Amino acid sequence: MKLTAAITGVGAYVPEYVLTNQELEKLVDTNDEWIQTRTGIKERRILKGENQGTSVMGIKAVQQLLDKTGTRPEEVELLICATTTPDMVFPATANIICEGVGIKNAFSYDISAACSGFLFSLATGASFIRAGLYKKVIVVGADKMSAITDYTDRSTCILFGDGAGAVLLEPSTDGYGILDQELRSDGVGEPYLYQKAGGSRRPPSIETVTNREHFVYQEGATVYKFAVKGMADVAGTVAERNGLNANTIDWLVPHQANKRIIDATASRVGIGADKVMLNIYKYGNTTSATIPLCLSDYESQLRKGNNLILAAFGGGFTWGALYVKWAYGE
């Protein structure tokens, strides 16, 4: 059998503070029924406290992963962190996570691909395994979206939450692991989902702060159309290429952006709701963390040999799907 990269463990962390729809009703003109109907979200977790960045959650998720898998920090050879909300422009949040858990024999870096970041990072980490370069690779998806959410904008503040997830990749010759991928990006999406200021094009200034340009900006209707088509197309392509159908796919693991997008994607791929991982109702959209958080929440239900289709869509636009044959669980 050819060498593949198998997921051999999952870790996760969400902050303690719960931001409910009822609390958001006090901040903006909205209500619980409207939020749940439009998004499927009941609550989301928020990282509170001074000097608390994305790395804080990433460190906790990776530490749990190391503990669960019995992996020593010095065994890890590469750590990739997918994030849209790094602690700072540099150094990489991945570097800070490594320092926080005592990983000293690895190199590490961040990948920025919005909500598709975890999938892109997973595919990248798997490539190092398949090339025979490394045997223990950690992929993290972590975001503190509350840091770039405008709580006066009712169209976006209802959507986002904070969280982190991490997986361990190891070599397999038994046919398990990441078996196929379809990854895409198209810069046409720039004006529909982005943060207007804070980069080199529009560095922070009194003007950008006053104009509230350091928050997520989204044209919801346009993003919805692209997301449904993009996620469904790549998920369908990967399934068809590997001879998978609604009967042989055990789980669809979609990015948790909006329940209507999740439902539409599942419908287009022909997968019933009983095979769709869902946790948006309690975490909201945690961007890079949604898929690893799903894997963590459903880990006890996963069985060795299960066929999973992971699918995501995000700013850029970026989108993609991976076919994973689960490597553990009885």
FENVENBEL-V64761 format. One record per residue. N is the residue number from 1. SS is DSSP state (hx for helix, st for strand, lp for the rest). PSI is psi as a letter, one per 20 degrees, with the letter a starting at -180 (none if undefined). D_CENTER is the distance of its C-alpha to the mean C-alpha in Angstrom with 2 decimals. Layout:
n = <N	N>
ss = <SS	SS>
psi = <PSI	PSI>
d_center = <D_CENTER	D_CENTER>
This chain:
n = <1	2	3	4	5	6	7	8	9	10	11	12	13	14	15	16	17	18	19	20	21	22	23	24	25	26	27	28	29	30	31	32	33	34	35	36	37	38	39	40	41	42	43	44	45	46	47	48	49	50	51	52	53	54	55	56	57	58	59	60	61	62	63	64	65	66	67	68	69	70	71	72	73	74	75	76	77	78	79	80	81	82	83	84	85	86	87	88	89	90	91	92	93	94	95	96	97	98	99	100	101	102	103	104	105	106	107	108	109	110	111	112	113	114	115	116	117	118	119	120	121	122	123	124	125	126	127	128	129	130	131	132	133	134	135	136	137	138	139	140	141	142	143	144	145	146	147	148	149	150	151	152	153	154	155	156	157	158	159	160	161	162	163	164	165	166	167	168	169	170	171	172	173	174	175	176	177	178	179	180	181	182	183	184	185	186	187	188	189	190	191	192	193	194	195	196	197	198	199	200	201	202	203	204	205	206	207	208	209	210	211	212	213	214	215	216	217	218	219	220	221	222	223	224	225	226	227	228	229	230	231	232	233	234	235	236	237	238	239	240	241	242	243	244	245	246	247	248	249	250	251	252	253	254	255	256	257	258	259	260	261	262	263	264	265	266	267	268	269	270	271	272	273	274	275	276	277	278	279	280	281	282	283	284	285	286	287	288	289	290	291	292	293	294	295	296	297	298	299	300	301	302	303	304	305	306	307	308	309	310	311	312	313	314	315	316	317	318	319	320	321	322	323	324	325	326	327	328	329	330>
ss = <lp	lp	lp	st	st	st	st	st	st	st	st	st	st	lp	lp	lp	st	st	st	st	hx	hx	hx	hx	hx	lp	lp	lp	lp	lp	lp	hx	hx	hx	hx	hx	hx	hx	hx	lp	lp	lp	st	st	st	st	lp	lp	lp	lp	lp	lp	lp	hx	hx	hx	hx	hx	hx	hx	hx	hx	hx	hx	hx	hx	hx	hx	hx	lp	lp	lp	hx	hx	hx	lp	lp	st	st	st	st	st	lp	lp	lp	lp	lp	lp	lp	lp	lp	lp	hx	hx	hx	hx	hx	hx	hx	hx	hx	lp	lp	lp	lp	lp	st	st	st	st	st	lp	lp	hx	hx	hx	hx	hx	hx	hx	hx	hx	hx	hx	hx	hx	hx	hx	hx	hx	lp	lp	lp	lp	lp	lp	st	st	st	st	st	st	st	st	hx	hx	hx	hx	lp	lp	lp	lp	lp	lp	lp	lp	lp	lp	lp	st	lp	st	st	st	st	st	st	st	st	st	st	st	lp	lp	lp	lp	st	st	st	st	st	st	st	st	st	lp	hx	hx	hx	hx	hx	hx	st	st	st	lp	lp	lp	lp	lp	lp	lp	lp	lp	lp	hx	hx	hx	hx	hx	lp	lp	lp	lp	lp	st	st	st	lp	hx	hx	hx	hx	hx	hx	hx	hx	hx	hx	hx	hx	hx	hx	hx	hx	hx	hx	hx	hx	hx	hx	lp	lp	lp	lp	lp	lp	lp	lp	lp	st	st	st	st	lp	lp	lp	lp	hx	hx	hx	hx	hx	hx	hx	hx	hx	hx	hx	lp	lp	lp	hx	hx	hx	st	lp	lp	lp	hx	hx	hx	hx	lp	st	lp	hx	hx	hx	hx	hx	hx	hx	hx	hx	hx	hx	lp	hx	hx	hx	lp	lp	lp	lp	lp	st	st	st	st	st	st	st	st	lp	lp	lp	st	st	st	st	st	st	st	st	lp	lp	lp	lp	lp>
psi = <q	q	p	r	o	q	o	j	q	p	q	q	p	q	r	h	p	p	o	r	h	h	h	h	h	i	h	r	n	r	r	g	g	g	g	h	g	h	h	j	p	h	r	q	q	p	o	r	q	q	k	o	a	h	h	g	h	g	g	h	g	h	g	g	g	g	g	h	i	k	p	q	h	i	h	p	i	p	p	p	o	p	q	i	m	q	h	r	g	q	r	q	h	h	g	h	g	g	h	h	j	k	o	i	j	r	q	q	r	q	p	o	k	c	i	j	g	g	g	g	h	g	h	g	g	h	h	h	g	h	i	j	h	q	i	o	p	p	p	q	o	p	p	m	h	h	h	k	p	o	j	i	o	i	h	h	i	i	h	q	r	q	r	q	q	q	q	p	p	q	q	q	j	j	j	r	b	o	h	r	q	o	p	q	q	o	i	h	i	g	i	i	o	r	o	h	r	i	a	h	g	n	q	p	r	h	g	h	g	h	j	l	j	k	r	p	p	p	n	g	g	g	g	g	g	g	g	g	g	g	g	g	g	h	g	g	g	g	g	g	h	j	k	q	a	h	h	i	p	h	p	p	n	q	p	m	g	p	h	h	g	g	g	h	g	g	g	h	i	k	p	q	h	i	j	p	p	p	j	h	h	i	i	b	o	j	d	i	i	g	g	h	h	g	h	g	h	j	g	i	i	q	q	p	i	q	p	p	o	p	q	r	p	a	q	f	q	q	r	r	q	q	p	p	o	p	i	r	p	none>
d_center = <29.86	27.70	25.37	21.72	18.68	18.00	15.38	17.90	16.14	13.18	13.05	11.48	12.70	12.99	15.92	19.18	19.92	19.39	19.67	21.29	22.25	25.78	25.15	23.65	26.86	28.75	26.86	26.77	28.62	26.52	26.76	24.94	26.11	25.05	21.47	21.09	22.83	20.82	17.27	17.56	16.53	19.03	17.61	14.84	14.86	16.07	16.74	20.47	23.05	24.42	22.85	19.57	16.67	13.07	14.77	16.40	13.36	12.22	15.84	16.03	13.13	14.69	18.12	17.48	16.28	19.44	21.59	20.52	21.05	24.08	22.86	24.79	23.15	25.75	24.71	21.31	21.87	18.65	15.50	12.77	10.38	7.63	8.33	10.01	12.17	13.94	16.83	19.19	19.84	21.05	20.99	17.46	15.30	15.07	18.88	18.97	16.80	19.19	22.12	20.99	20.92	23.81	22.34	25.24	25.67	22.46	21.34	17.98	16.26	13.29	11.60	11.13	9.91	8.44	5.76	6.58	6.36	4.80	7.28	9.79	9.79	10.25	12.97	14.46	14.75	16.28	18.74	20.15	20.75	22.37	24.51	25.90	25.14	23.18	22.97	20.37	17.07	14.19	10.63	8.64	5.27	7.12	8.39	11.77	11.78	15.22	16.60	16.38	17.00	20.61	21.99	24.93	23.02	22.76	20.80	17.65	18.18	17.84	14.25	12.19	11.70	10.87	9.29	8.20	7.87	9.71	11.55	15.01	16.20	19.97	22.52	23.81	26.91	26.93	24.83	21.59	18.16	16.36	19.24	18.31	15.98	16.32	14.52	15.80	16.12	18.86	19.96	21.72	18.77	19.37	21.61	19.59	16.37	16.75	18.05	21.76	22.89	22.16	22.07	25.17	26.15	26.55	26.68	26.84	30.25	32.13	31.82	28.04	27.63	30.39	28.84	25.46	23.75	21.14	18.89	16.49	18.77	18.10	20.52	19.13	21.48	20.90	17.11	17.50	19.92	18.00	14.74	16.80	18.83	16.25	13.93	17.18	18.95	16.71	16.13	19.89	20.74	19.04	20.59	23.96	24.10	23.76	26.11	23.68	24.32	23.73	25.94	24.41	20.67	19.98	16.46	14.22	10.54	9.36	6.55	8.19	9.83	13.38	15.29	17.73	15.33	14.11	17.85	19.00	16.73	17.88	21.39	21.51	20.48	22.98	20.93	22.10	20.24	21.15	18.88	15.71	13.19	13.03	12.29	11.84	15.47	15.06	11.87	11.58	8.71	6.74	4.99	2.77	3.42	4.02	4.68	6.24	7.74	9.12	10.51	12.02	13.54	14.99	15.95	19.56	19.83	18.72	21.75	22.62	22.83	20.50	19.17	15.49	14.08	10.33	9.91	7.97	9.78	9.74	12.47	14.93	14.93	12.42	11.63	11.85	12.34	13.06	15.83	15.65	18.77	18.10	20.28	21.34	22.41	25.84>
